[in-house]
Every structure is written in structure tokens, then in C-alpha cells.
Amino acid sequence: MRWSEPSNRLPVRESPGLADTSGRRPDTVSATVYLEPHAMARIKEVCREENRRISDVISEAIDGYLRERTKLAFERSTGWEHE
């Protein structure tokens, strides 16, 4: 297992895939993320409202964050801003 601790964030432990993978899509990896109780409660609320799996909601949120971060990094590096 690897541990990574981004600054001002709680530790994230990545599993090398040794956990039970039944029901997981073959193109995914697993990660253990520690969240504040209010964040987990909100995620569960969204899952109930949208009838979705927790992993799908979190994956979508992370993908959106990474896309936005990439976009901002590009804008900063080029001085270009899209309106």
C-alpha cells in the first residue's frame, strides 16, 4: 500500500488492488479516502436522491475537480482565459 498526504488534506491510502474486486469494473482501481462526517453525509444524501452508488458520485466529483484544475493550470501557463 502507498500513502500520500497532500498538504492540508487528510491522508489517502491507495490499495494495490488486493481488496475484493467483485462488482468492480475491470478498468478501475480502489482507494480509501477519509472524509469529514458532514461530507460523507452529503454524499450519501446525493446518492439517495439520484439512486447512484457512492463510488460513482465520488468518481464523478474527482473527475470534475481534475478537469477544472487542468483547465486552470493551462490558463495560468498561457495567460488565456475562456469566458
ChimeraX commands (.cxc) that place a marker at each C-alpha (Angstrom):
marker #1 position 0.00,0.00,0.00 radius 0.5
marker #1 position 1.08,3.53,-0.67 radius 0.5
marker #1 position 0.32,6.56,1.44 radius 0.5
marker #1 position 0.17,10.05,0.06 radius 0.5
marker #1 position -0.53,13.07,2.16 radius 0.5
marker #1 position -1.26,16.22,0.16 radius 0.5
marker #1 position -0.73,19.40,2.14 radius 0.5
marker #1 position -3.71,20.40,4.31 radius 0.5
marker #1 position -5.62,17.23,3.40 radius 0.5
marker #1 position -6.29,14.04,5.27 radius 0.5
marker #1 position -4.19,11.00,4.27 radius 0.5
marker #1 position -5.28,8.90,1.32 radius 0.5
marker #1 position -4.35,5.23,1.22 radius 0.5
marker #1 position -4.26,3.55,-2.17 radius 0.5
marker #1 position -4.75,-0.17,-2.34 radius 0.5
marker #1 position -2.74,-2.10,-4.92 radius 0.5
marker #1 position -5.92,-3.94,-5.88 radius 0.5
marker #1 position -5.76,-6.71,-3.30 radius 0.5
marker #1 position -9.21,-5.95,-1.92 radius 0.5
marker #1 position -12.34,-7.78,-3.01 radius 0.5
marker #1 position -12.89,-6.73,-6.60 radius 0.5
marker #1 position -16.21,-8.47,-7.22 radius 0.5
marker #1 position -18.63,-6.00,-8.70 radius 0.5
marker #1 position -15.86,-3.57,-9.67 radius 0.5
marker #1 position -15.31,-2.60,-13.25 radius 0.5
marker #1 position -12.02,-4.01,-14.61 radius 0.5
marker #1 position -10.72,-0.55,-15.61 radius 0.5
marker #1 position -10.84,0.90,-12.08 radius 0.5
marker #1 position -8.54,0.94,-9.06 radius 0.5
marker #1 position -9.50,1.24,-5.43 radius 0.5
marker #1 position -8.59,3.94,-2.94 radius 0.5
marker #1 position -9.51,4.55,0.68 radius 0.5
marker #1 position -10.42,8.17,1.36 radius 0.5
marker #1 position -11.07,9.61,4.80 radius 0.5
marker #1 position -13.82,12.24,4.82 radius 0.5
marker #1 position -15.30,14.51,7.42 radius 0.5
marker #1 position -18.67,13.17,8.66 radius 0.5
marker #1 position -20.63,16.07,7.11 radius 0.5
marker #1 position -19.06,15.38,3.70 radius 0.5
marker #1 position -19.95,11.70,3.83 radius 0.5
marker #1 position -23.49,12.52,4.93 radius 0.5
marker #1 position -23.90,14.87,1.95 radius 0.5
marker #1 position -22.51,12.27,-0.45 radius 0.5
marker #1 position -24.95,9.67,0.87 radius 0.5
marker #1 position -27.79,12.18,0.51 radius 0.5
marker #1 position -26.87,12.78,-3.15 radius 0.5
marker #1 position -26.71,9.01,-3.71 radius 0.5
marker #1 position -30.19,8.54,-2.30 radius 0.5
marker #1 position -31.61,11.46,-4.30 radius 0.5
marker #1 position -30.09,10.25,-7.56 radius 0.5
marker #1 position -30.22,6.50,-6.87 radius 0.5
marker #1 position -26.47,6.18,-7.53 radius 0.5
marker #1 position -23.55,4.32,-5.99 radius 0.5
marker #1 position -21.19,6.21,-3.66 radius 0.5
marker #1 position -18.18,5.26,-5.78 radius 0.5
marker #1 position -19.82,6.68,-8.92 radius 0.5
marker #1 position -20.68,10.00,-7.24 radius 0.5
marker #1 position -17.19,10.39,-5.78 radius 0.5
marker #1 position -15.51,9.37,-9.05 radius 0.5
marker #1 position -17.54,11.94,-10.97 radius 0.5
marker #1 position -16.68,14.65,-8.42 radius 0.5
marker #1 position -12.97,13.85,-8.61 radius 0.5
marker #1 position -13.02,13.81,-12.42 radius 0.5
marker #1 position -14.72,17.23,-12.45 radius 0.5
marker #1 position -12.18,18.63,-9.99 radius 0.5
marker #1 position -9.25,17.32,-12.03 radius 0.5
marker #1 position -10.67,18.69,-15.30 radius 0.5
marker #1 position -11.16,22.12,-13.73 radius 0.5
marker #1 position -7.69,22.06,-12.18 radius 0.5
marker #1 position -6.15,21.15,-15.54 radius 0.5
marker #1 position -8.08,23.93,-17.24 radius 0.5
marker #1 position -6.93,26.48,-14.64 radius 0.5
marker #1 position -3.32,25.34,-14.91 radius 0.5
marker #1 position -3.48,25.76,-18.69 radius 0.5
marker #1 position -4.99,29.23,-18.37 radius 0.5
marker #1 position -2.32,30.30,-15.89 radius 0.5
marker #1 position 0.52,28.94,-18.01 radius 0.5
marker #1 position -0.69,30.59,-21.21 radius 0.5
marker #1 position -2.36,33.71,-19.85 radius 0.5
marker #1 position -5.50,32.64,-21.73 radius 0.5
marker #1 position -8.89,32.81,-20.05 radius 0.5
marker #1 position -12.06,31.41,-21.55 radius 0.5
marker #1 position -15.26,33.26,-20.74 radius 0.5
marker link #1:1,2 radius 0.2
marker link #1:2,3 radius 0.2
marker link #1:3,4 radius 0.2
marker link #1:4,5 radius 0.2
marker link #1:5,6 radius 0.2
marker link #1:6,7 radius 0.2
marker link #1:7,8 radius 0.2
marker link #1:8,9 radius 0.2
marker link #1:9,10 radius 0.2
marker link #1:10,11 radius 0.2
marker link #1:11,12 radius 0.2
marker link #1:12,13 radius 0.2
marker link #1:13,14 radius 0.2
marker link #1:14,15 radius 0.2
marker link #1:15,16 radius 0.2
marker link #1:16,17 radius 0.2
marker link #1:17,18 radius 0.2
marker link #1:18,19 radius 0.2
marker link #1:19,20 radius 0.2
marker link #1:20,21 radius 0.2
marker link #1:21,22 radius 0.2
marker link #1:22,23 radius 0.2
marker link #1:23,24 radius 0.2
marker link #1:24,25 radius 0.2
marker link #1:25,26 radius 0.2
marker link #1:26,27 radius 0.2
marker link #1:27,28 radius 0.2
marker link #1:28,29 radius 0.2
marker link #1:29,30 radius 0.2
marker link #1:30,31 radius 0.2
marker link #1:31,32 radius 0.2
marker link #1:32,33 radius 0.2
marker link #1:33,34 radius 0.2
marker link #1:34,35 radius 0.2
marker link #1:35,36 radius 0.2
marker link #1:36,37 radius 0.2
marker link #1:37,38 radius 0.2
marker link #1:38,39 radius 0.2
marker link #1:39,40 radius 0.2
marker link #1:40,41 radius 0.2
marker link #1:41,42 radius 0.2
marker link #1:42,43 radius 0.2
marker link #1:43,44 radius 0.2
marker link #1:44,45 radius 0.2
marker link #1:45,46 radius 0.2
marker link #1:46,47 radius 0.2
marker link #1:47,48 radius 0.2
marker link #1:48,49 radius 0.2
marker link #1:49,50 radius 0.2
marker link #1:50,51 radius 0.2
marker link #1:51,52 radius 0.2
marker link #1:52,53 radius 0.2
marker link #1:53,54 radius 0.2
marker link #1:54,55 radius 0.2
marker link #1:55,56 radius 0.2
marker link #1:56,57 radius 0.2
marker link #1:57,58 radius 0.2
marker link #1:58,59 radius 0.2
marker link #1:59,60 radius 0.2
marker link #1:60,61 radius 0.2
marker link #1:61,62 radius 0.2
marker link #1:62,63 radius 0.2
marker link #1:63,64 radius 0.2
marker link #1:64,65 radius 0.2
marker link #1:65,66 radius 0.2
marker link #1:66,67 radius 0.2
marker link #1:67,68 radius 0.2
marker link #1:68,69 radius 0.2
marker link #1:69,70 radius 0.2
marker link #1:70,71 radius 0.2
marker link #1:71,72 radius 0.2
marker link #1:72,73 radius 0.2
marker link #1:73,74 radius 0.2
marker link #1:74,75 radius 0.2
marker link #1:75,76 radius 0.2
marker link #1:76,77 radius 0.2
marker link #1:77,78 radius 0.2
marker link #1:78,79 radius 0.2
marker link #1:79,80 radius 0.2
marker link #1:80,81 radius 0.2
marker link #1:81,82 radius 0.2
marker link #1:82,83 radius 0.2
view
